Amino acid sequence: MLHATIQRLPADEALREALQEVERLRQREARAAHEAAVLLGALTAMTRSNRPDAAVSALLRVASEAVGAAAACMLRRRRRDGLCIVEHATEGELRGLLPARLAGLLGKPRRVPDVSATGWFEGEERFAPFAALAAVPIPQPDGRSVSLLCLSERPAAFGPDCLRLLARMAELAGAALTTVALAERKALLAAVIEGSTASISIADARGKDAPLIYVNPAFARLSGHAPEDVLARNCRLLAADDPDAPERVRLRAAVAGRRRGRFLLRNRRKDGTLFWNELDLDPVPEEGSGARYLVATQKDVTEAVENQGRLNTLNARLADIAALSDTYFWESDGDLRWTFISQAADRILGVNSQDLIGVSLEEMLHAVPALRAGGDWDGVLRTVRAGAPIRGFTFRPHGVARRDVVLQINGRPFHGPDGRLMGYRGVASDVTEIIAARDAAEQAGRAKSEFLAAMSHELRTPLTGILGNLELLIDKLTTDEKRAIAAEIGQAGAKLDVLLGDVLDLARLETGRLELEPGPLVPADVVARAASAHRQAAADKGLQFETLLSGPTDLPRRGDARRLVQVLHHLLSNAVKFTASGGVRLRLDAVAPDRLEIEVADTGIGIEPSDRARVFDSFRQLDGGTGRAFGGSGIGLAIVGQLVALMGGEIRLEGALGQGTQVRLTLPMPLERIAKAPSRTDLARPLAALSVLVADDTAANRKILSAMLRRLGATVCLCSDGCEALAAASREAFGVALLDINMPGLDGVALIRAIRAHEAATGAPRLPAIAVTANAHPDQVAAYLAAGFDDCVGKPFGVETLKAAILRTLAGETGARDP
């Protein structure tokens, strides 16, 4: 109507412009009034909503109606991947993810009359009905990119004035979103507190005595108190220890000062049970005051406290033990730089061990040269560089310790999570007394060995005279009666020699000084040799003696023939001795290529099952009557048991009282790789025209050796000591030398060394030499051979034994002793 009136006025331009301005003002006021009405409606709708998210939905509905949109929503860009997401839409099906290309709607206000031309919603079916949109940014305090988006099904549906209205509504939307986020955080916090397994209580910091205003369910589970039991009360109602306990005093001071802290308290549950409570106190500050609330987080640490108590007790116990023991503990880094040494080292070393912390082994060896001489440190350093354990390293810490001490170190490497060597941990033990005891034991062992050697020499020397003279005499006896008496003397002497050998062997076995002499042997020959020695004794008692062989018994094996014969001798001797009727069976099974199975069975007195384990004890006879009835020293089976063990074999004894005995041996003796059996020397070769040098300080032995050698056709030069023999060997040539070992002055070993030195200096031919001695143990024989002898004959000996040794030596079969 006003417009029509203006058109009828005279054409006065000034008046017309004034009237147009009035019209624009009226329209502006109308728009402002409309915007105010819309905003007021939005505020009213939001205020009436009972939840923050419902207020946002109400705002969107009002905005949609105000601009004539079909739908409204909020579009946000997700920071982690750049995708856009629709939230709080008037139409629920619009919610969800959208492509990142829609981020262009977030930066500034815009109207899009034809959405299809942009391609923004291409492929998004839920947005297919919409042709136009209007978007305005929503301010966010955290800088998030959010826009208010209105959608219409009609193209160009939104006029330019809608953006201004939507911008005003975006301000309300920003506040609403902030309220929603705050509500969500509160809900999340409440859920966390309510569902936490940690006990949480909140006290009013402004109230007198800081009364509790909230406890979560975990508090009730921990304390046994329901919320109504504790609210408006101070949490000291749980206290079980004295109010003046240090931790309680510290807690009260923290509460009074509104300070944070951690406390370990002894508390009591509602049912009276005690528990250890770890409490973390955190004040919630308030502007203008120290704190508004006090939040206490508590947990039951009873198990941890008790475990720590037990650990402390254990550590104290270990510390006491370590301080009192003769061992100290150490730790080093990868360069063997000491990082820890236990206190016991002070007492063991006599120094302040802490002075060694930070010092490496190489630095110590460089600074203290005397230390290097105390042990194989180069070997230790090689071990460490290889990252291997240090085992049983024994040394004397010269220049470091103030005591004369011997230490033994054991250590093992430890590594980091990445497998890199971090260092070593180990122990150092004071083994001074152990080493002294070992040295004393070794000295005692040497003294025992020297005693045994002396006894062997002192006993076998006269025995050599008896048996040697008897062998020379027996051919001169003219009657069978005299020869029979001489034979009995010889048998008694031979038994005495065997018994003496057994005693010496047993002593060496018990001290670990008896060593095997493995070599090629033919099992059939060994069995035949042992059987032949006992067949006549069995026949004399009317016993059947049977030998059974199975498998390739004539193929050479690797083993100690001499010791195997010794084992069979003792087993066959016992079998014949304890069998009055029936027979003895010796069975050899050589079927397996790596072992021999041997059985010695008899029909004798048998054995009680309970006595089987004891028969291998030294000097053990099953009862006194056995020794009286059958004789014997009780050491034969002890030697058998220990020799079989030394060979790595097994021995099993079976039988019953009155039903005979069976002894079964399993001995590891693999086939020998040589193509034929060990050679056997022809003992029939004469010694005619052989010149022999004999040296022995005992006149009887010189006489016996001279007689035996002359019987064999040799010529003899007799010397009573080593010096005389050395002079003789220097001035004339001999075919072979027979030298005693235990001679005063220049003994046999020194004599042969002097002879070999003279030969080297003068170029004289090498003199074959045989040691003739009562000390003929394998390790002693090895020493003789190393000194320059070619062979050894043990006393007592016979003519055939002496001839065999001479022929072996002359044939160049050095050291090949016949078992």
C-alpha positions in Angstrom: 0.0 0.0 0.0 2.9 2.4 0.9 4.6 1.4 -2.3 1.5 2.3 -4.4 1.2 5.7 -2.6 4.9 6.5 -3.4 4.2 5.7 -7.1 1.4 8.3 -7.2 3.5 11.1 -5.8 5.0 13.7 -8.0 8.3 12.9 -9.5 10.4 14.4 -6.8 13.6 12.4 -6.6 14.6 13.5 -3.1 11.2 12.6 -1.7 11.3 9.3 -3.4 14.7 8.4 -2.0 13.6 9.3 1.4 10.5 7.1 1.2 12.6 4.2 -0.2 15.0 4.5 2.8 12.0 4.4 5.1 10.9 1.2 3.4 14.4 -0.4 3.8 14.4 0.5 7.5 11.0 -1.1 7.9 12.1 -4.2 6.2 15.3 -4.4 8.2 13.3 -4.0 11.4 11.0 -6.7 10.2 14.0 -9.0 9.6 15.5 -8.2 13.0 12.2 -8.8 14.6 11.9 -12.1 12.7 15.5 -13.1 13.7 14.8 -12.2 17.3 11.6 -14.2 17.3 13.5 -17.2 15.8 16.4 -16.9 18.3 13.9 -16.6 21.1 12.1 -19.7 19.9 15.3 -21.6 19.7 16.4 -20.6 23.2 12.9 -21.5 24.5 13.1 -24.9 22.8 16.6 -25.5 24.1 15.7 -24.5 27.6 12.8 -26.9 27.6 15.1 -29.8 26.6 16.0 -32.1 29.5 19.4 -33.1 28.0 22.2 -31.2 26.3 22.0 -33.3 23.1 18.2 -32.8 23.0 18.8 -29.0 23.1 21.0 -29.3 20.1 18.3 -31.3 18.2 15.7 -28.6 19.2 17.9 -25.9 17.8 18.3 -27.7 14.5 14.6 -28.1 14.1 14.0 -24.3 14.7 16.8 -23.4 12.3 15.3 -25.7 9.6 11.9 -24.2 10.0 13.2 -20.7 10.0 14.9 -20.9 6.6 12.4 -23.3 5.0 14.8 -26.2 4.9 13.8 -29.9 4.6 16.6 -31.0 7.0 19.4 -29.5 9.2 22.5 -31.1 10.7 25.9 -30.4 12.0 28.9 -31.3 9.8 32.3 -31.9 11.5 35.7 -32.7 10.1 37.5 -35.6 11.9 41.1 -34.7 12.8 42.6 -38.2 12.7 41.8 -38.9 9.0 40.3 -35.8 7.5 36.9 -37.4 6.9 33.7 -35.5 7.5 31.0 -36.7 9.8 27.3 -35.7 10.2 26.1 -35.3 13.9 22.9 -34.1 15.5 20.7 -34.2 12.4 17.0 -33.6 12.3 16.8 -36.7 10.1 18.5 -39.6 11.8 19.4 -41.3 8.5 21.7 -38.4 7.6 24.2 -39.2 10.3 27.4 -40.9 9.5 30.7 -40.4 7.6 31.1 -38.4 4.4 34.1 -38.0 2.1 36.9 -35.5 3.0 35.9 -33.3 -0.1 33.0 -31.9 1.9 35.5 -30.0 4.1 35.0 -27.1 1.8 31.6 -26.4 3.6 33.4 -25.8 6.9 35.5 -22.8 6.4 33.1 -19.9 5.6 29.3 -19.2 5.1 28.1 -20.3 1.7 24.9 -21.0 -0.3 24.8 -23.6 -3.0 21.8 -23.3 -5.2 22.5 -26.5 -7.2 24.3 -29.2 -5.1 24.4 -31.7 -8.0 26.8 -29.4 -9.9 29.5 -29.7 -7.1 29.7 -33.5 -7.0 30.1 -33.2 -3.2 27.4 -35.8 -2.4 28.1 -38.1 -5.4 27.4 -41.7 -4.4 25.8 -40.7 -1.1 22.2 -41.9 -1.5 20.9 -40.4 1.7 21.7 -36.9 0.3 20.3 -37.6 -3.2 16.9 -35.8 -2.5 18.5 -32.5 -1.7 19.1 -29.9 -4.4 20.3 -26.8 -2.4 22.1 -26.1 0.8 23.3 -23.4 3.1 26.2 -23.7 5.5 27.7 -21.4 8.2 30.7 -22.2 10.5 30.0 -22.9 14.2 32.6 -21.3 16.5 34.4 -23.9 18.8 36.7 -23.1 21.7 39.0 -26.1 20.9 39.4 -25.0 17.2 37.4 -27.9 15.8 35.9 -27.4 12.3 32.1 -27.6 12.6 29.3 -26.2 10.4 25.5 -25.8 10.6 24.1 -27.2 7.4 20.6 -26.7 6.1 19.3 -28.8 3.1 16.4 -28.2 0.7 14.8 -30.4 -2.0 14.2 -27.3 -4.1 17.0 -25.7 -6.1 17.9 -22.1 -5.1 15.7 -22.4 -2.1 17.9 -20.3 0.2 18.0 -16.5 -0.1 20.9 -14.3 0.9 19.3 -13.4 4.2 19.3 -16.9 5.5 23.0 -17.0 6.0 22.8 -14.1 8.5 20.1 -15.8 10.5 22.0 -19.1 10.4 25.1 -17.3 11.6 23.2 -16.0 14.6 21.9 -19.5 15.3 25.4 -20.9 14.9 26.5 -18.9 17.9 23.7 -20.7 19.9 24.8 -24.0 18.4 28.4 -23.5 19.5 27.3 -22.9 23.1 25.1 -26.0 22.9 27.9 -28.2 21.6 30.1 -27.0 24.4 27.4 -28.0 26.8 27.1 -31.4 25.2 30.9 -32.0 25.3 31.0 -31.0 28.9 28.1 -33.3 29.7 29.8 -36.1 27.8 33.0 -35.6 29.8 31.1 -35.6 33.0 29.3 -38.7 32.1 32.5 -40.4 31.1 34.2 -39.3 34.3 31.3 -40.6 36.3 31.3 -43.9 34.5 35.1 -44.2 35.0 34.9 -43.4 38.7 31.9 -45.7 39.2 33.4 -48.6 37.3 37.0 -48.2 38.5 38.6 -51.1 40.4 40.4 -48.5 42.5 38.8 -47.2 45.6 37.9 -43.5 45.1 36.6 -41.1 47.7 36.0 -37.4 47.5 36.0 -35.1 50.6 34.8 -31.5 50.9 38.0 -29.5 51.4 36.0 -26.5 52.7 34.1 -28.5 55.3 35.3 -28.9 58.8 37.4 -32.1 59.2 37.1 -32.7 55.4 34.0 -34.9 55.4 33.4 -37.4 52.7 30.8 -36.4 50.1 31.3 -39.3 47.6 32.6 -42.9 47.6 32.5 -45.2 44.6 31.5 -48.9 44.7 35.2 -50.0 44.8 35.5 -48.1 48.1 32.7 -50.2 49.5 34.3 -53.4 48.3 37.7 -52.4 49.8 36.4 -51.2 53.2 33.2 -53.2 53.6 31.4 -49.9 54.4 28.3 -48.9 52.4 28.2 -45.2 51.2 25.6 -44.3 53.9 28.0 -45.6 56.6 30.8 -43.1 55.7 29.3 -40.0 54.0 29.7 -36.9 56.0 32.4 -38.6 58.1 36.2 -38.4 58.0 38.0 -41.3 56.4 40.0 -41.9 59.5 37.2 -44.2 60.6 39.2 -46.9 58.7 42.5 -46.3 60.6 43.9 -49.3 62.5 47.3 -48.0 63.5 48.2 -45.5 66.2 47.2 -41.8 65.5 50.7 -40.8 66.2 52.2 -43.3 63.7 54.5 -41.4 61.4 52.4 -42.1 58.3 49.2 -40.9 60.0 50.9 -37.7 61.1 52.1 -37.1 57.6 48.7 -37.7 56.2 47.0 -35.2 58.6 49.5 -32.6 57.7 48.8 -33.1 54.0 45.1 -32.8 54.5 45.5 -29.7 56.6 47.7 -28.1 54.0 45.6 -29.4 51.1 48.8 -30.9 49.6 49.1 -34.0 47.4 51.0 -37.1 48.6 51.2 -40.9 48.7 50.8 -42.7 52.0 51.0 -46.4 53.2 48.4 -46.9 55.9 47.3 -49.8 58.1 43.5 -49.9 57.9 40.7 -52.0 59.2 37.6 -53.2 57.3 34.1 -53.1 58.6 34.4 -56.9 59.5 37.6 -56.1 61.5 40.1 -57.6 59.1 43.3 -55.6 58.6 44.8 -54.6 55.3 47.6 -52.3 54.0 46.2 -49.4 52.1 48.1 -47.3 49.6 46.5 -43.9 49.4 47.1 -41.1 46.8 45.8 -37.7 47.9 45.1 -35.1 45.2 43.5 -31.7 46.0 41.1 -30.2 43.4 42.0 -26.5 43.4 39.5 -23.6 43.5 40.1 -20.0 42.6 40.5 -17.9 45.7 41.1 -20.9 48.0 43.6 -23.8 48.5 41.3 -26.5 47.3 37.6 -27.3 46.8 37.8 -31.0 47.0 40.2 -33.7 48.2 40.3 -36.9 46.0 41.7 -40.0 47.6 42.5 -43.0 45.4 43.2 -46.2 47.5 44.2 -49.7 46.8 44.8 -52.9 48.8 48.5 -53.6 48.8 48.6 -56.1 51.5 50.0 -58.9 49.4 52.7 -56.6 48.0 53.6 -55.3 51.5 53.8 -58.8 52.9 55.8 -60.0 49.9 58.2 -57.1 50.3 58.4 -58.0 54.0 59.3 -61.5 53.2 61.7 -60.3 50.5 63.4 -58.0 53.0 63.7 -60.9 55.5 65.1 -63.1 52.8 67.5 -60.3 51.7 68.6 -59.8 55.3 69.1 -63.5 55.7 71.1 -63.8 52.5 73.1 -60.7 53.4 74.0 -62.3 56.8 74.9 -65.5 55.1 77.0 -63.8 52.5 78.7 -61.7 55.1 79.6 -64.8 57.1 80.4 -67.2 54.3 83.7 -67.7 52.5 82.1 -66.4 49.3 81.4 -63.0 48.0 79.1 -61.9 45.1 80.1 -59.7 42.2 78.7 -58.1 39.1 80.4 -56.4 36.2 79.5 -54.7 33.0 80.4 -56.0 29.6 84.0 -54.8 29.9 84.5 -56.7 33.2 84.3 -53.4 35.1 83.1 -54.1 38.6 79.7 -52.6 39.4 79.0 -54.5 42.6 81.0 -56.5 45.2 79.3 -57.8 48.3 80.6 -56.9 51.8 82.2 -60.3 52.4 84.9 -59.4 50.0 86.3 -57.0 52.6 86.9 -59.8 55.0 88.1 -62.3 52.4 90.5 -59.9 50.7 91.4 -57.8 53.7 90.8 -54.6 51.7 87.9 -52.2 51.1 86.3 -53.8 48.1 84.4 -50.7 47.3 87.6 -49.2 46.1 87.4 -51.7 43.2 84.0 -50.4 42.0 84.4 -48.9 38.5 87.8 -50.5 37.9 88.0 -53.0 35.0 89.9 -56.3 35.0 92.2 -55.1 32.3 93.0 -51.9 34.2 93.7 -54.0 37.3 96.0 -56.4 35.5 97.9 -53.4 34.0 98.1 -51.6 37.3 99.1 -54.7 39.4 101.5 -56.9 37.4 101.7 -59.4 40.2 98.0 -60.2 39.8 98.6 -61.6 36.3 101.0 -64.1 37.6 98.4 -65.5 40.0 96.2 -67.2 37.3 95.4 -67.6 33.6 93.8 -64.2 33.1 94.3 -64.3 29.4 92.0 -67.3 29.3 89.4 -65.5 31.3 89.5 -62.5 28.9 89.1 -64.9 26.0 86.1 -66.5 27.7 84.5 -63.1 28.3 85.1 -61.9 24.7 83.3 -65.1 23.6 80.4 -64.4 26.0 80.8 -67.8 27.6 80.4 -68.7 31.3 83.4 -68.5 33.6 83.8 -71.8 35.3 86.1 -72.8 38.2 88.8 -70.2 37.5 91.2 -70.4 40.4 93.8 -67.7 41.1 95.8 -65.9 43.8 95.0 -62.2 44.0 98.6 -61.1 44.5 98.9 -57.4 44.8 95.2 -56.8 45.4 94.5 -58.8 48.6 96.3 -58.2 51.8 95.9 -61.9 52.7 97.5 -65.0 51.2 94.3 -66.3 49.8 93.2 -68.5 46.9 90.0 -67.6 45.1 87.8 -69.5 42.7 85.5 -67.5 40.4 82.4 -68.7 38.7 80.3 -66.3 36.6 77.7 -66.3 33.9 76.8 -63.6 31.3 73.5 -61.7 31.4 71.9 -59.9 28.5 69.6 -57.0 27.8 66.1 -57.3 26.2 67.8 -56.9 22.8 70.1 -59.8 23.4 73.2 -57.6 23.9 75.7 -58.7 26.5 75.3 -56.5 29.5 77.9 -58.0 31.8 78.6 -60.9 34.2 77.3 -61.9 37.6 79.0 -64.5 39.8 80.6 -65.6 43.0 84.2 -65.6 44.2 84.9 -68.3 46.8 87.7 -68.6 49.3 89.1 -72.0 48.5 92.4 -71.5 50.3 91.7 -74.4 52.7 90.3 -76.6 50.0 93.4 -76.1 47.8 95.6 -76.7 50.9 93.6 -79.9 51.6 93.9 -80.9 47.9 97.6 -80.3 47.9 97.9 -82.2 51.2 95.9 -85.0 49.7 98.0 -85.0 46.5 101.1 -85.0 48.7 99.7 -87.9 50.7 98.8 -89.7 47.5 102.3 -89.2 46.2 103.7 -90.4 49.6 101.4 -93.4 49.3 102.5 -94.1 45.8 106.1 -93.7 46.8 105.5 -96.1 49.7 103.8 -98.6 47.4 106.6 -98.4 45.0 109.1 -98.9 47.8 107.1 -101.8 49.2 106.8 -103.3 45.7 110.5 -103.0 45.3 111.4 -104.3 48.7 109.0 -107.3 48.4 109.5 -108.2 44.8 113.3 -108.0 44.9 113.6 -110.9 47.3 110.8 -112.7 45.5 112.7 -112.3 42.3 115.7 -114.0 44.1 113.4 -116.8 45.3 111.7 -117.5 42.0 114.7 -116.8 39.8 116.9 -119.1 41.8 114.1 -121.7 41.9 113.8 -121.6 38.1 117.6 -122.1 37.8 117.5 -124.9 40.4 114.6 -126.9 39.2 116.5 -128.2 36.1 119.3 -129.5 38.4 117.0 -131.5 40.7 117.4 -135.2 40.1 114.2 -136.7 41.5 110.5 -136.2 40.9 109.9 -135.6 44.6 112.4 -132.8 44.7 111.0 -131.2 41.5 107.4 -131.5 42.9 108.5 -129.7 46.1 110.2 -127.0 43.9 107.1 -126.6 41.8 105.0 -126.1 45.0 107.5 -123.4 46.1 107.1 -121.8 42.6 103.3 -121.9 42.8 103.4 -120.3 46.3 105.8 -117.6 45.1 103.6 -116.9 42.0 100.5 -116.6 44.2 102.4 -114.2 46.5 103.4 -112.2 43.4 99.7 -112.1 42.2 98.5 -111.1 45.7 101.1 -108.3 45.9 100.0 -107.1 42.5 96.4 -107.1 43.5 97.1 -105.1 46.7 99.0 -102.5 44.7 96.4 -102.4 41.9 93.6 -102.0 44.5 95.5 -99.1 46.1 96.0 -97.4 42.7 92.3 -97.9 41.8 91.1 -96.4 45.0 93.4 -93.3 44.5 92.5 -93.0 40.8 96.1 -93.7 39.7 95.5 -96.8 37.7 95.2 -96.2 34.0 94.2 -98.6 31.2 96.6 -99.4 28.3 94.2 -99.8 25.4 95.6 -101.6 22.3 94.6 -104.3 19.8 93.7 -107.7 21.3 92.2 -110.9 20.0 89.3 -112.0 22.3 89.8 -115.7 21.6 93.5 -115.5 22.6 92.7 -113.6 25.8 90.0 -116.2 26.8 92.3 -119.1 25.9 95.2 -117.6 28.0 92.9 -117.1 31.0 91.3 -120.5 30.7 94.7 -122.3 30.4 95.8 -121.0 33.7 92.8 -122.5 35.6 91.9 -125.6 33.5 94.4 -127.9 35.4 93.2 -126.6 38.9 89.6 -127.5 37.8 90.7 -130.9 36.6 92.5 -131.6 39.9 89.2 -131.1 41.7 87.3 -133.3 39.2 85.4 -130.3 37.7 84.4 -130.0 34.1 85.8 -126.8 32.5 84.0 -125.6 29.4 84.8 -122.7 27.1 82.1 -121.5 24.6 82.8 -118.9 21.9 80.2 -117.3 19.6 80.7 -114.6 17.0 83.9 -113.5 15.3 86.1 -114.0 18.4 89.3 -114.0 16.3 88.9 -110.4 15.0 91.0 -107.8 16.8 89.3 -105.5 19.3 90.4 -102.3 21.0 91.0 -102.8 24.8 93.4 -103.5 27.6 94.3 -107.2 27.2 96.4 -107.3 30.4 93.5 -106.0 32.5 90.9 -108.2 30.8 93.1 -111.2 31.6 93.3 -110.0 35.2 89.5 -109.8 35.4 89.0 -113.3 34.0 91.7 -114.7 36.3 89.9 -113.5 39.4 86.5 -114.7 38.2 87.7 -118.1 37.1 89.8 -118.5 40.3 86.7 -117.8 42.4 84.6 -120.2 40.3 87.0 -123.0 40.7 87.7 -122.3 44.4 84.0 -122.3 45.4 82.9 -125.3 43.3 83.2 -128.7 44.9 81.5 -130.7 42.1 80.0 -130.0 38.7 81.8 -127.6 36.5 82.8 -124.1 35.4 81.8 -122.5 32.2 83.5 -119.6 30.4 81.4 -118.1 27.6 82.5 -115.3 25.2 80.0 -113.6 22.9 81.6 -111.4 20.2 78.5 -110.9 18.0 78.1 -107.2 18.6 80.7 -105.1 16.8 81.1 -102.6 19.7 81.2 -104.8 22.8 82.0 -108.2 24.3 79.6 -110.2 26.4 81.4 -112.6 28.8 79.9 -115.0 31.3 81.6 -117.1 34.0 79.2 -119.6 35.6 79.8 -122.3 38.1 77.8 -125.0 40.1 79.4 -124.0 43.4 78.1 -122.8 46.8 76.2 -119.9 45.2 75.3 -116.6 47.0 72.4 -115.1 48.9 70.6 -112.4 46.9 71.1 -110.0 49.8 74.9 -110.5 49.6 75.3 -109.8 45.8 76.0 -106.0 46.2 78.6 -106.6 49.0 80.9 -109.0 47.2 82.5 -106.2 45.2 83.6 -104.4 48.5 87.3 -104.4 49.3 88.5 -107.1 51.8 84.9 -108.5 51.9 84.1 -112.1 52.5 80.5 -113.1 53.0 81.2 -114.7 56.4 84.2 -115.7 58.5 83.7 -119.4 57.6 84.2 -118.7 53.9 87.7 -117.3 54.4 88.7 -120.2 56.6 87.2 -122.8 54.3 88.4 -121.5 51.0 91.1 -119.0 51.7 91.5 -115.7 49.8 92.1 -112.1 50.7 88.7 -110.7 49.7 90.1 -108.2 47.2 89.8 -110.1 43.9 86.2 -109.2 43.2 86.8 -105.6 44.4 89.5 -105.3 41.8 87.1 -106.9 39.2 84.4 -104.4 39.9 86.6 -101.4 39.7 88.4 -102.5 36.6 85.1 -103.2 34.8 83.9 -99.7 35.8 87.2 -98.2 34.6 86.7 -100.0 31.3 83.2 -98.4 31.1 81.5 -101.8 31.3 78.9 -103.4 33.5 79.0 -106.4 35.8 76.0 -108.4 36.9 76.0 -111.2 39.5 73.2 -113.8 39.8 72.8 -117.0 41.7 71.2 -118.5 44.7 72.7 -120.2 47.8 73.6 -123.8 46.9 72.7 -123.3 43.2 75.9 -121.8 41.8 76.8 -118.3 40.6 76.8 -116.5 37.2 78.8 -113.4 36.6 78.0 -111.5 33.4 80.2 -108.8 31.9 79.4 -106.3 29.2 82.6 -104.5 28.1 82.8 -101.8 25.4 85.5 -103.1 23.0 85.0 -102.0 19.4 86.5 -103.8 16.5 90.1 -102.7 15.9 90.8 -101.1 12.4 94.0 -103.0 11.8 93.8 -105.8 9.3 95.4 -108.5 11.4 96.0 -109.4 15.1 98.9 -107.9 17.0 102.1 -109.7 16.1 103.5 -112.4 18.4 107.2 -112.5 18.8 108.9 -115.8 18.1 110.4 -116.8 21.4 112.5 -119.5 20.0 115.3 -117.3 18.6 118.6 -117.8 20.5 120.6 -115.0 22.1 123.9 -116.6 21.1 126.8 -114.1 20.9 124.7 -111.3 22.3 126.6 -109.0 24.7 124.4 -107.8 27.5 125.2 -105.0 30.0 123.5 -105.7 33.4 123.3 -103.1 36.2 121.6 -104.0 39.6 122.7 -103.1 43.1 121.4 -106.4 44.5 124.0 -109.2 44.2 121.3 -111.9 44.1 119.5 -110.3 41.2 122.8 -109.9 39.3 123.5 -113.6 39.9 120.1 -114.6 38.6 120.2 -112.4 35.5 123.7 -113.6 34.7 122.7 -117.3 35.0 119.5 -116.8 32.9 121.3 -114.8 30.2 124.1 -117.3 30.0 121.6 -120.1 29.7 120.2 -118.2 26.7 123.6 -118.0 25.2 124.5 -114.4 25.9 127.7 -113.0 27.3 127.2 -110.7 30.3 128.9 -107.7 31.8 127.8 -107.2 35.5 127.7 -103.8 37.2 126.7 -103.1 40.8 125.6 -99.4 40.3 124.7 -96.8 37.7 128.1 -95.1 37.6 129.9 -98.4 36.8 127.4 -99.2 34.1 127.8 -95.7 32.5 131.5 -96.2 32.4 131.1 -99.6 30.8 128.7 -98.4 28.2 131.0 -95.5 27.3 134.0 -97.7 26.7 132.5 -100.7 24.8 129.5 -101.6 22.7 126.8 -103.9 24.0 123.9 -105.6 22.2 121.3 -104.7 24.9 121.3 -103.3 28.5 119.2 -104.6 31.4 119.1 -101.8 34.0 117.6 -101.8 37.5 115.7 -98.6 38.3 116.2 -98.3 42.1 119.9 -98.0 42.4 121.8 -95.7 44.8 123.6 -92.8 43.3 122.9 -92.9 39.6 119.5 -94.6 39.4 118.2 -96.4 36.3 116.3 -93.3 34.8 119.3 -91.0 35.3 121.6 -93.7 33.9 119.6 -94.1 30.6 119.4 -90.4 30.2 123.2 -90.1 30.6 123.7 -93.0 28.1 121.4 -91.2 25.6 123.2 -87.9 26.1 126.6 -89.7 25.5 125.3 -91.2 22.3 124.0 -87.8 21.1 127.3 -86.2 21.9 129.6 -88.8 20.4 127.5 -90.3 17.6 127.7 -93.7 19.1 125.1 -96.3 18.1 121.9 -96.5 20.1 122.1 -99.0 22.9 118.8 -101.0 23.3 117.8 -100.8 27.0 115.3 -102.6 29.1 114.2 -101.5 32.6 114.2 -104.4 35.0 112.3 -103.3 38.1 109.6 -104.2 40.7 107.9 -100.8 39.9 106.3 -101.7 36.7 103.0 -100.0 36.9 101.8 -98.6 33.5 102.4 -95.0 34.4 105.8 -95.9 35.7 106.6 -97.8 32.5 105.5 -94.8 30.5 108.0 -92.7 32.4 110.8 -95.2 31.7 110.0 -95.2 28.0 109.9 -91.4 27.9 113.4 -91.3 29.6 114.9 -93.5 26.9 114.2 -97.1 27.7 112.9 -99.4 25.0 110.9 -101.9 27.2 110.3 -103.0 30.8 110.4 -106.3 32.6 108.7 -106.5 35.9 110.1 -108.4 38.9 109.8 -111.2 39.6 110.4 -112.7 36.1 111.3 -116.0 34.4 113.7 -116.9 31.7 111.0 -116.9 29.0 109.7 -113.5 30.0 113.3 -112.1 30.0 114.0 -113.7 26.6 110.7 -112.4 25.1 111.5 -108.8 26.2 115.0 -109.0 24.8 113.9 -110.3 21.4 111.1 -107.8 21.3 113.5 -104.9 21.8 116.0 -106.3 19.3 113.2 -106.6 16.8 112.3 -102.9 17.3 108.9 -103.6 18.9 109.5 -100.7 21.4 107.4 -100.9 24.5 105.3 -103.7 23.2 104.7 -105.5 26.4 103.1 -109.0 26.3 100.1 -109.2 28.6 
